[in-house]
Amino acid sequence: MHPLDSTSRPAGPRARRAARTRRGGLVALTAALALTLAACGGGKGTAGAQSTGKEVPGGTLTVAEQQAPPTLDPGSLDLGFVDFTMLSYESLFYLSPAGTVQPALAESWKYVGTGNKELSVTLRPGVRFADGTGVTAEAVKASLEYAKKAQGNQAHYLTDATITATGPLTLTIRLAKADPILPTLLTQSYGIGQIISPKGLADASSLTPTRTSQGAGPYIYQPSDSVAGDHYTYTANPGYYDRSKQHYKKIVIRIVQNGQTAVNAMKTGQIDVYKGDYTSAASAKAAGMSTVGLPVILQGLSLIDRAGEVSEPLGDVRVRQAINYAIDRDAVTRALLGSAGTPTAQTVVKGGDGYSEEYADHYAYNPTKAKQLLKAAGYPDGFELPVLAATFVGFDTMAEAIAGQLTKIGIKVKVTAVTSITSFVENQTNHKYPAVSGGFTEEPMYLEGLDLFMPGSKVFNGFGSGTPELTGLFDKAAAAAPAERAGLDRQMQEYLVKNAWFAPVAFTPVNYYVRPGIGGVEVSAGAPFVSPLAVYATK
């Protein structure tokens, strides 16, 4: 192992580690695949905020999603399906389209002391759930405690949280470990932040598409006007505390998996907004639709066997660096993604949380240098590299493109493509494949640590890699004030790039196709996914 990167794995039985990672990691993966991951706060981004229109009252808004939710329980719902619950369950905080955290059920809040371990929250007075009961500190505590124990894909964000109601409308959330973005995690973009009424918690099994919602949101779910798996209907809540946020009398979410079918429905006014991938862009533009989107889905290789357990060469940082130098990112991006792709050597977008301008061209295409590094590491003739891929979202195509690049320096890539998400997840955590061609949604560095590269992160760090230096940076950044945290986040990203934990290739966008007459479809680096709460009709 090269001394630059003393990668180690935490001790403990393999099976126990794999079981611990499967549930939480599936959320980020599913979200990337379904293109429905809710936004996280933290970045500014070089792409300015994009939006459409000016607000006027509307009658019915119809939004098309590609996947149907398995449940309407915010506490156990996969992160990729929060659009289906944020309408009827008011969150503790609100993530604006600009990426700022604003009041919702919480009227005010602040971190107490230093270290980002204690959050004091004061609730808005006079708010009621749709069932008529009041929103109190005890009710919020009960909902957060339920989300913590519900074993949903976001429960780990509250694992070490102790929640105390300190008054009728005040509560304190204490954490064993620092969390600098806890308010963001309790916005509408995360199910755990969407508060369920005590009546709903009394029978959590009733929080299904066949029963009405039990929240305090601006809309009420109407099961009698919905068909699970096909469409979900919400009507304006007459008791909602802020009528100015109710832009429509009714919102309908329809399930439309095929992009062309969605575009055709938009032409006839059956759908107002469709959330899809870049492959629908040309037909939507030709049909006169507006397109809003930022490049936030990362594609490339995750070199997860960083200690060389299965593939000994990957245990040498020089080999991982050689892989990065051998990839012509511009050429691969043009060939596979065209203008929809943004080449990258980092796991965050330019201008985003942790982005390093200094390392922007760290792995400029250089096959000669790649061969030199392989020779120095003892592999002048290359080696065979098994790579796991999947047959969706172009992961297998990307793997084959990378394989063609690596063949030029002697690395023979053997791609195994699987057809199901479950199999894809299992094979990332069973220590069978040392590298994975997959996707990940760009996030603030704190969340990337939890979900992507820290030893306890989920599917995306299937071998449990970790180093004292990276862990130290992460812990220090988590406890730091915002001004100091920015520099530490950048150091973490530079560590990942320098030590070649990944071989990123390109970011692709999540696109929102918008029918004329619809506005409020705005994205920014801090909130790259549109909330249906922010959509409105235009003149």
Stockholm file with secondary structure:
# STOCKHOLM 1.0

chainA/1-539         MHPLDSTSRPAGPRARRAARTRRGGLVALTAALALTLAACGGGKGTAGAQSTGKEVPGGTLTVAEQQAPPTLDPGSLDLGFVDFTMLSYESLFYLSPAGTVQPALAESWKYVGTGNKELSVTLRPGVRFADGTGVTAEAVKASLEYAKKAQGNQAHYLTDATITATGPLTLTIRLAKADPILPTLLTQSYGIGQIISPKGLADASSLTPTRTSQGAGPYIYQPSDSVAGDHYTYTANPGYYDRSKQHYKKIVIRIVQNGQTAVNAMKTGQIDVYKGDYTSAASAKAAGMSTVGLPVILQGLSLIDRAGEVSEPLGDVRVRQAINYAIDRDAVTRALLGSAGTPTAQTVVKGGDGYSEEYADHYAYNPTKAKQLLKAAGYPDGFELPVLAATFVGFDTMAEAIAGQLTKIGIKVKVTAVTSITSFVENQTNHKYPAVSGGFTEEPMYLEGLDLFMPGSKVFNGFGSGTPELTGLFDKAAAAAPAERAGLDRQMQEYLVKNAWFAPVAFTPVNYYVRPGIGGVEVSAGAPFVSPLAVYATK
#=GR chainA/1-539 SS CCTTCCCBCCCSCHHHHHHHHHHHHHHHHHHHHHTCCCCCSCCCCSSCCBCCCCCBCEEEEEEEESSCCSCCCTTTCCGGGTHHHHTTSCBSEEECTTSCEEESSEEEEEECSSSSCEEEEEECTTCBCTTSCBCCHHHHHHHHHHHHHTTCTTGGGGTTEEEEEEETTEEEEEESSCCTTHHHHTSTTSGGGBCCCHHHHHTGGGCSTTSCCCSCSSEEECGGGCBTTTEEEEEECTTCSCGGGCCEEEEEEEECCCHHHHHHHHHTTSCSEEEECGGGHHHHHHTTCEEEEEEEEEEEEECCCTTCSSSGGGGSHHHHHHHHHTCCHHHHHHHHHGGGCEECSSSSCTTSTTCCSTTTTTTCCCHHHHHHHHHHTTCTTCCEEEEEEESSTTHHHHHHHHHHHHHTTTCEEEEEEESCHHHHHHHHHSSCCSEEEEEEECCCHHHHIIIIISTTCCGGGTTCCBCHHHHHHHHHHHHSCHHHHHHHHHHHHHHHHHTTSEEEEEEEEEEEEECTTEECCCBBTTBCSCCGGGCEECC
#=GC SS_cons         CCTTCCCBCCCSCHHHHHHHHHHHHHHHHHHHHHTCCCCCSCCCCSSCCBCCCCCBCEEEEEEEESSCCSCCCTTTCCGGGTHHHHTTSCBSEEECTTSCEEESSEEEEEECSSSSCEEEEEECTTCBCTTSCBCCHHHHHHHHHHHHHTTCTTGGGGTTEEEEEEETTEEEEEESSCCTTHHHHTSTTSGGGBCCCHHHHHTGGGCSTTSCCCSCSSEEECGGGCBTTTEEEEEECTTCSCGGGCCEEEEEEEECCCHHHHHHHHHTTSCSEEEECGGGHHHHHHTTCEEEEEEEEEEEEECCCTTCSSSGGGGSHHHHHHHHHTCCHHHHHHHHHGGGCEECSSSSCTTSTTCCSTTTTTTCCCHHHHHHHHHHTTCTTCCEEEEEEESSTTHHHHHHHHHHHHHTTTCEEEEEEESCHHHHHHHHHSSCCSEEEEEEECCCHHHHIIIIISTTCCGGGTTCCBCHHHHHHHHHHHHSCHHHHHHHHHHHHHHHHHTTSEEEEEEEEEEEEECTTEECCCBBTTBCSCCGGGCEECC
//
